Amino acid sequence: MDEAPRYLLWDRGSIYGAVLQQGVKNLGIEEVKIAPPSPWQNPYAERVIGSLRRDVLDHMIVLNELHLRRALRSYADYYHHWRTHRSLKMDAPEP
């Protein structure tokens, strides 16, 4: 695939300067800016939250904060050491 993406989702971070914005415009890529106080419009945060809900929280009843923290730590360990990732050719991020 040798074509530019159609959209650039921009979270209004300071890393995006005028030079980058002009370059994006020159490539014909449309900028889509999320609302400043709207983290729920961030697709990366949404992906993490959705994965946590589907893989962890839909299968248990959280008893208290300590129980939740333990479950999230266990999921993070599984995610980084055991779960396969398609983008890594079905390998785990940390061998």
C-alpha positions, 0 to 999 in steps of 0.5 A: 500500500503506497498511498497516504492515509486519508485522515490524521487524528490529532489530539491537539498535542504540542508535538504537532507544530505548524510545519507538520500541519502544513505537510499533512495538508500538502499530502492531502490528508484531512486533520481530525481534531478531537475536542480538548477536554474529550479523552473519550475521543482518543482512539488509543485510550478507547482501544485500551479501555475496550480491551480491558472491559472485554478481556477482564471486567466482563468476566469478573465482579470487582470486590474492591480497589485492591482486587481491581488493581491485582486483576489489572496487573495480572492482565498487563503481565499477560498482555506483555509476556504471553498474548500474541500480537498480529503486528509482531508476527504473532509474537509477544511484545516482551519475549 
